[in-house]
Amino acid sequence: MSLGVAVIGTGVMGAEHARVLREETPGAHLVGVYDADAARARAAAAGTVVFPDPHSLIASDRVDAIVVSSPDATHATLSRTCIELGKPVLCEKPLASSAAEALTVVEAEIAHGRRLIQVGYMRRFDRGYQEMKRVREAGGIGQPVLLHNIHRNARAPEWFTGQMSITNSFVHEIDISRWLLGSEMTSVQIAAGPNEDPLMITMQTEKGEIVSTEIFMNATYGYHVHAELIGREGTVALGPPSFTITNRNGAGGVSYPENWVPRFQDAYRRQMSQWVKAASGGTATGASAWDGYVASAIAEQVTEALVSRRATTLNYGRRPAFYA
Ligand SMILES: NC(=O)c1ccc[n+]([C@@H]2O[C@H](COP(=O)([O-])OP(=O)(O)OC[C@H]3O[C@@H](n4cnc5c(N)ncnc54)[C@H](O)[C@@H]3O)[C@@H](O)[C@H]2O)c1
């Protein structure tokens, strides 16, 4: 039976999720959408239902599962409403706009007694990151000691602050670093360039591994995400982000996309397929509500470290048995 899915929020991300559901997701179909902007909703609905509000969408008998891709501030409330009605959710990152609010989703899910929330940390479905994790787990590089992450955007608006680059961009590095290493983070130090761009963030894990991340929002040449994992017996890194190499005007090389949508298109598609399988009765494979809470809790504490410029111990509690 095909899973009926509806999308709340059809901006850049939600329109892409709706398209992936319509065109590239076996086992599911798009029932309809809701967006505060009716014209956007109509465009993304592509002939399916435009719901008058998010609550009628969530409650509809035709809707088995929900994608939440509206602004951050709406995520926790919508996720809790879906939990109340027992419907699976793929919620865009971050799970909530604060760690305390994210924890309310975790608590609601535990009280409900069944895992319903997956957070859209889609890098877990990127083939390159999956290969890095497979190599580490197979012992291919020996004991990991260092993970270097690079997260560069072509450009950000002038009003974009260092704090925003932590809560919008660095949250992805938090989640993928925990997932790649299978380690929890215990401390952080941060250095900031002029106008807080770039940021250089160094975390240390419970096992002593070092996780360094460059966040540079105005790198100008394109959107570039890179990671290299260093072990005692070797290293493994993401390959180039393009399938081809272009030669022109006496120089050659790979091309970089303008933003995350083309770079992670394959990961968004694979994330959707796996989530549909899990929501149809399979096993969840993506980031849980707990992982979503941890990313938000670490981001909040890194933001405080940006203000204080002090080395900071990270505290976010232990994983509940429910998420084992
Ligand atoms: N996983 C990723 O790689 C990734 C990348 C970018 C953004 N995001 C996340 O996806 C979410 C959406 O980001 P975006 O870039 O698509 O933003 P966007 O501004 O393009 O789209 C947001 C949409 O939500 C609509 N909206 C506003 N208030 C609403 C409400 N109360 N209910 C329903 N819809 C409402 C807006 O009209 C707009 O169409 C954000 O939470 C963002 O953090 C994730």
The ligand as an ORCA input file, in Angstrom:
! r2SCAN-3c Opt
* xyz 0 1
  N      18.358     19.873      5.623
  C      18.871     20.897      4.983
  O      19.887     20.781      4.303
  C      18.217     22.230      5.085
  C      18.626     23.270      4.219
  C      17.958     24.484      4.307
  C      16.938     24.686      5.214
  N      16.596     23.666      6.060
  C      15.491     23.845      7.025
  O      14.266     23.712      6.326
  C      13.289     24.620      6.858
  C      12.749     25.488      5.718
  O      13.825     26.202      5.151
  P      13.713     26.828      3.691
  O      15.094     27.148      3.272
  O      12.867     25.969      2.819
  O      12.943     28.173      4.022
  P      11.969     29.017      3.085
  O      11.897     30.360      3.691
  O      12.381     28.884      1.665
  O      10.564     28.280      3.248
  C       9.776     28.336      4.399
  C       8.306     28.247      3.957
  O       7.482     28.158      5.122
  C       6.337     28.984      4.911
  N       5.799     29.331      6.228
  C       6.050     30.404      7.024
  N       5.370     30.291      8.180
  C       4.670     29.124      8.110
  C       3.808     28.451      8.995
  N       3.517     28.970     10.212
  N       3.265     27.278      8.606
  C       3.552     26.750      7.387
  N       4.385     27.354      6.500
  C       4.936     28.518      6.871
  C       6.836     30.166      4.112
  O       5.778     30.789      3.407
  C       7.838     29.466      3.171
  O       7.226     29.036      1.969
  C      13.989     25.402      7.966
  O      13.660     24.842      9.196
  C      15.468     25.222      7.670
  O      16.269     25.236      8.833
  C      17.188     22.451      5.991
*
